[in-house]
Amino acid sequence: MYEYRCEKCGKTFEKLRRMSDADKDLECPDCHSEKVERQVSGFAMTGCGGGSGRFR
């Protein structure tokens, strides 16, 4: 699942895509512009626990 933002109208949207196709043939579902940029998702930015850096 990838999150995208249209540079023309500002709409954000999600699409389920293969990693190899993440940035291919994209179009905004609202204004149909092809000026779409992939966003860094909040899920990808979160950590894995308490922050101690150790695995148990």
Summary of the structure (lengths in Angstrom):
residues: 56
radius of gyration: 15.1
end to end distance: 29.3
largest distance: 48.8
contacts: 99
relative contact order: 0.28
helix: 12%
strand: 23%
